[in-house]
Amino acid sequence: MKKSDLIIVRGAGDLATGTIHRLKKSGFRLLVLETDHPAAIRRQVALSEAVYSKSACVEGVEAVRVKDEKQMLDAWKNDKVPVMVDPMGESIASMQPKVVVDAILAKHNLGTNKNMAPLTIALGPGFTAGVDVDVVIETKRGHNLGRVIRSGSAVPNTGIPGIIGGYGKERVMHAQAEGILRNAASIGDIVEARAVIAEIETENGTVPVEASFSGLLRGLIRDGYPVTKGFKIADIDPRKEELQNCFTISDKARCIAGSVLEVICGELE
């Protein structure tokens, strides 16, 4: 492949944005496919926000929402990354990309397959390299984070976040009920344990969402988002002094992005 060839990335959450950012800065031509209602928690570093706001910028890379091929070409001319609402990947066949990267991080395969492009890459569990896709990238924190897997699968999803500052599962909060989320705090706030960071409007009244411990509110789903019970809605970082972490791509996302870039560069003529 050549750098001018099209790479399609499915998903634009915070981890996917790390890959999009790395590929864009490396000079590749990209099209990003998203759902019409993205649920990114670390919204300040997720280019999926372009779906809602028409544009989003993360560390100098700007993404814009597009509706068709003409708008996609305009985005490229303006040195921006086009984001198209296409959750099923229906446009992939007509676009004929040389690479498809599944960065949805759904923990299971939502339809990506080896027939979509000459090179297919998937991030995380739910895929088998050599069967569903050509290459899988390990996304679990630890010794093998970012490992390129050409045969086999990533570590199955444990449902337990990696340890940061001594905290694991406590870092992530989930909705206690179904309803509409209303934010009472903002990303970047220092919150104390049991402080109300949001409320869920339900049919039977309002349910408060309390901080699980004291720390930096690194992620919080959009105000007004409809959530179901158990839905992941917030992320707290115990390292209160790390405010910049809320607005910059994480070490994990950068590691995964480097592995994706390695695989793609191996295909360059």
C-alpha positions as CSV (number, residue, x, y, z in Angstrom):
1,M,0.0,0.0,0.0
2,K,0.9,3.7,-0.3
3,K,0.3,6.5,2.1
4,S,-2.3,7.9,-0.2
5,D,-4.4,4.8,0.1
6,L,-7.5,4.9,2.3
7,I,-7.5,3.7,5.9
8,I,-10.9,3.3,7.5
9,V,-11.1,3.3,11.3
10,R,-14.3,2.0,12.9
11,G,-14.8,3.9,16.2
12,A,-13.5,7.2,17.5
13,G,-13.5,6.8,21.3
14,D,-10.5,7.7,23.4
15,L,-8.5,4.6,22.6
16,A,-9.4,4.8,18.9
17,T,-8.5,8.5,18.9
18,G,-5.0,7.5,19.9
19,T,-4.7,5.4,16.7
20,I,-6.4,8.0,14.5
21,H,-4.1,10.7,15.8
22,R,-0.9,8.6,15.2
23,L,-2.0,7.7,11.7
24,K,-2.9,11.2,10.8
25,K,0.3,12.6,12.1
26,S,2.1,9.9,10.1
27,G,0.6,11.2,6.9
28,F,-2.1,8.6,6.2
29,R,-5.5,9.3,4.6
30,L,-8.3,8.4,7.0
31,L,-12.0,8.0,7.1
32,V,-13.6,7.4,10.5
33,L,-16.9,5.6,11.0
34,E,-19.0,6.1,14.1
35,T,-22.5,5.5,15.5
36,D,-25.1,8.3,15.6
37,H,-25.0,8.4,19.4
38,P,-21.4,7.8,20.6
39,A,-21.0,7.0,24.3
40,A,-17.4,8.1,25.0
41,I,-16.6,8.8,28.6
42,R,-13.3,10.5,28.1
43,R,-15.0,13.0,25.8
44,Q,-12.2,15.6,25.9
45,V,-9.9,13.2,24.0
46,A,-12.4,11.4,21.8
47,L,-12.9,12.5,18.2
48,S,-16.3,10.9,18.3
49,E,-17.5,14.2,19.7
50,A,-17.5,15.5,16.2
51,V,-20.7,13.6,15.7
52,Y,-22.4,15.9,18.2
53,S,-20.5,19.1,17.7
54,K,-19.7,18.8,13.9
55,S,-16.0,19.1,14.8
56,A,-13.6,18.0,17.5
57,C,-9.9,18.6,18.1
58,V,-7.5,16.4,20.1
59,E,-3.9,17.4,20.4
60,G,-3.8,19.3,17.1
61,V,-5.8,16.9,15.0
62,E,-9.2,18.1,14.0
63,A,-12.1,15.8,13.0
64,V,-15.2,17.0,11.2
65,R,-18.5,15.3,10.7
66,V,-19.2,14.5,7.0
67,K,-22.3,13.2,5.2
68,D,-20.9,12.1,1.9
69,E,-17.8,11.6,-0.3
70,K,-17.7,15.2,-1.4
71,Q,-17.6,16.4,2.2
72,M,-14.9,13.8,2.9
73,L,-12.8,15.1,0.1
74,D,-13.2,18.6,1.4
75,A,-12.1,17.5,4.9
76,W,-8.9,16.0,3.4
77,K,-8.2,19.2,1.5
78,N,-8.5,21.1,4.7
79,D,-6.2,18.7,6.5
80,K,-8.9,17.4,8.7
81,V,-10.1,13.9,9.6
82,P,-13.6,13.1,8.2
83,V,-16.0,11.3,10.6
84,M,-19.1,9.7,9.0
85,V,-22.0,8.1,10.8
86,D,-22.0,4.6,9.6
87,P,-22.3,2.1,12.5
88,M,-22.7,-0.9,10.3
89,G,-19.8,-0.1,8.0
90,E,-22.0,-0.1,5.0
91,S,-19.8,2.4,3.2
92,I,-16.7,0.2,3.4
93,A,-17.4,-1.8,0.3
94,S,-17.8,1.2,-1.9
95,M,-14.8,3.1,-0.4
96,Q,-12.5,0.1,-1.0
97,P,-10.0,0.9,1.7
98,K,-6.6,-0.8,1.8
99,V,-6.8,-1.1,5.6
100,V,-9.7,-1.4,8.0
101,V,-9.0,-0.9,11.7
102,D,-11.8,-2.0,14.1
103,A,-11.3,0.3,17.1
104,I,-14.8,0.1,18.5
105,L,-13.6,-1.7,21.6
106,A,-16.9,-3.4,22.0
107,K,-15.2,-6.5,23.5
108,H,-16.9,-8.5,20.7
109,N,-17.0,-8.4,16.9
110,L,-19.7,-6.1,15.5
111,G,-19.2,-7.2,11.9
112,T,-15.6,-6.5,10.9
113,N,-14.2,-9.3,8.7
114,K,-11.2,-10.0,6.5
115,N,-13.1,-9.4,3.3
116,M,-13.4,-5.7,4.1
117,A,-9.8,-4.8,3.0
118,P,-6.5,-6.3,2.1
119,L,-5.4,-5.6,5.7
120,T,-7.7,-5.8,8.6
121,I,-6.7,-5.0,12.2
122,A,-8.8,-5.2,15.4
123,L,-8.1,-3.8,18.8
124,G,-8.8,-6.0,21.8
125,P,-10.8,-9.1,22.6
126,G,-13.6,-10.5,20.4
127,F,-11.5,-11.3,17.4
128,T,-9.2,-14.1,16.2
129,A,-6.2,-13.2,14.1
130,G,-6.2,-15.2,10.9
131,V,-9.9,-15.9,11.1
132,D,-12.0,-12.7,11.7
133,V,-9.1,-10.3,10.9
134,D,-5.5,-10.4,9.9
135,V,-4.0,-8.9,13.0
136,V,-5.2,-8.3,16.6
137,I,-3.6,-5.8,19.0
138,E,-3.6,-6.5,22.7
139,T,-5.4,-3.8,24.7
140,K,-5.2,-5.2,28.3
141,R,-2.8,-3.2,30.5
142,G,0.3,-5.1,31.6
143,H,3.3,-6.7,30.0
144,N,1.6,-7.6,26.7
145,L,-0.2,-4.3,26.1
146,G,0.2,-3.4,22.4
147,R,1.5,-6.8,21.4
148,V,0.9,-7.6,17.7
149,I,-1.0,-10.9,17.5
150,R,-1.0,-12.6,14.1
151,S,-2.4,-15.9,15.3
152,G,-4.9,-16.2,18.1
153,S,-6.8,-13.7,20.2
154,A,-6.3,-10.9,22.7
155,V,-6.9,-11.7,26.4
156,P,-10.7,-12.0,27.1
157,N,-12.4,-9.1,28.7
158,T,-12.2,-9.4,32.5
159,G,-14.6,-6.5,33.2
160,I,-12.0,-5.1,35.6
161,P,-10.2,-1.9,34.7
162,G,-6.4,-1.8,35.0
163,I,-4.9,-0.6,38.3
164,I,-4.0,3.1,38.5
165,G,-2.8,4.6,41.7
166,G,-3.9,1.5,43.6
167,Y,-7.4,1.6,42.3
168,G,-9.0,-0.8,39.7
169,K,-12.7,-1.4,39.5
170,E,-13.4,1.5,41.8
171,R,-12.2,3.9,39.1
172,V,-15.2,3.3,36.8
173,M,-18.7,4.1,37.8
174,H,-21.9,2.6,36.3
175,A,-25.5,3.7,36.2
176,Q,-27.6,2.3,39.0
177,A,-30.8,2.7,37.0
178,E,-32.2,3.3,33.5
179,G,-32.9,6.9,32.6
180,I,-31.4,10.2,31.4
181,L,-28.1,11.3,32.8
182,R,-27.7,14.9,34.1
183,N,-24.2,16.0,34.9
184,A,-23.5,17.7,38.2
185,A,-19.8,17.9,37.7
186,S,-17.4,18.5,34.8
187,I,-14.4,16.6,33.4
188,G,-11.3,18.0,35.2
189,D,-13.0,18.6,38.5
190,I,-11.5,17.3,41.7
191,V,-14.3,15.4,43.5
192,E,-14.5,14.0,47.0
193,A,-15.7,10.5,47.9
194,R,-19.5,10.3,47.8
195,A,-19.9,13.7,46.1
196,V,-22.7,13.7,43.6
197,I,-21.2,14.0,40.1
198,A,-24.4,13.3,38.2
199,E,-28.1,12.3,38.5
200,I,-30.2,9.9,36.6
201,E,-33.7,11.0,35.8
202,T,-35.9,7.8,36.0
203,E,-39.6,7.2,35.8
204,N,-39.6,6.9,39.6
205,G,-37.5,9.9,40.4
206,T,-33.9,11.0,40.5
207,V,-31.0,8.7,41.4
208,P,-27.8,10.4,42.4
209,V,-24.4,9.1,41.1
210,E,-21.8,9.5,43.8
211,A,-18.0,9.5,43.4
212,S,-16.6,6.1,44.5
213,F,-13.5,7.8,46.0
214,S,-11.7,11.2,46.0
215,G,-9.8,12.0,42.8
216,L,-9.8,13.7,39.4
217,L,-12.9,13.3,37.3
218,R,-11.2,12.1,34.1
219,G,-14.3,11.1,32.2
220,L,-18.0,11.6,32.3
221,I,-20.6,10.7,29.7
222,R,-22.5,13.5,27.9
223,D,-25.2,15.4,29.7
224,G,-28.6,14.1,28.5
225,Y,-27.4,10.7,27.4
226,P,-29.9,7.9,27.9
227,V,-28.3,5.2,30.0
228,T,-29.3,1.7,31.0
229,K,-28.6,0.0,34.4
230,G,-25.0,-1.0,34.5
231,F,-23.9,1.4,31.7
232,K,-20.4,2.8,32.2
233,I,-20.8,6.6,32.9
234,A,-17.7,8.0,34.7
235,D,-14.0,7.5,35.3
236,I,-12.0,8.9,38.3
237,D,-8.3,9.1,38.4
238,P,-6.8,8.9,42.0
239,R,-3.8,11.1,40.8
240,K,-5.4,14.5,41.6
241,E,-2.4,16.4,40.3
242,E,-2.6,14.9,36.8
243,L,-5.2,17.4,35.4
244,Q,-3.5,17.3,32.0
245,N,-4.4,13.7,31.7
246,C,-8.1,14.7,31.1
247,F,-7.1,16.5,27.9
248,T,-4.3,14.4,26.4
249,I,-4.1,11.0,24.8
250,S,-3.3,8.3,27.4
251,D,-0.2,6.1,27.5
252,K,-2.4,3.1,26.8
253,A,-3.9,4.7,23.6
254,R,-0.4,5.7,22.4
255,C,1.0,2.2,22.9
256,I,-1.8,0.6,21.0
257,A,-1.5,3.3,18.2
258,G,2.2,2.5,17.8
259,S,1.4,-1.1,17.2
260,V,-1.2,-0.3,14.6
261,L,1.3,2.0,12.9
262,E,3.9,-0.8,12.9
263,V,1.6,-3.2,11.2
264,I,0.5,-0.7,8.5
265,C,4.0,0.5,7.8
266,G,5.0,-3.2,7.3
267,E,2.7,-3.1,4.2
268,L,4.1,0.1,2.6
269,E,5.8,-0.3,-0.7
